Amino acid sequence: MTRTGDEPFIAAVKPLVDAMGGEMIPPDEAGPEDVVLAWEGADVVAVRLPQLADSLDHILAAMERRQGRPLADLDRKAKQEVVRVLEARGAFAVRHGVETVASALGVSRFTVYNYLNREKGV
C-alpha cells in the first residue's frame, strides 16, 4: 500500500481516520466515495469513510472508552454532558440518533429530548 517514505504521513493521519471510524485502503482500490490522500505529489492512501449510523456507534464507543465505563453508568450530569457533546457533533441529525443515544445512556428518548431542550434553554 505504501511507497518507501510514506509511512510517517500514514502514521500521522491514522489517528484521525481511526477517530472517524474510517478505514485506510490502497489508493488504487478507492471508490468514488472514498477520499484519496496525496503526499509529495503521489497518491498514498485512500480513506473509506463510515456510514453516518456507524459513525454514531463509533463515537459512542470512543466516549465509553474515555469514560472507562459504560455510558449508562454515568450520573445525570455526565449524561447531560455526553448529550451536549453529541449534539455539537451532529449525532441527532442521524436517523434514529436519539434512540441510539438513549439506549447507550440507559435512558428514555424523552430524557434525551429533555437534556437537549435543557441545553437550548427551552
Salt bridges, closest charged atoms under 4 A:
ASP6 OD1 - ARG3 NH2 2.83
ASP18 OD2 - LYS14 NZ 2.78
ASP34 OD2 - ARG48 NH2 2.79
GLU81 OE2 - ARG84 NH2 2.52
GLU87 OE2 - LYS120 NZ 3.48
GLU99 OE2 - ARG109 NH1 3.34
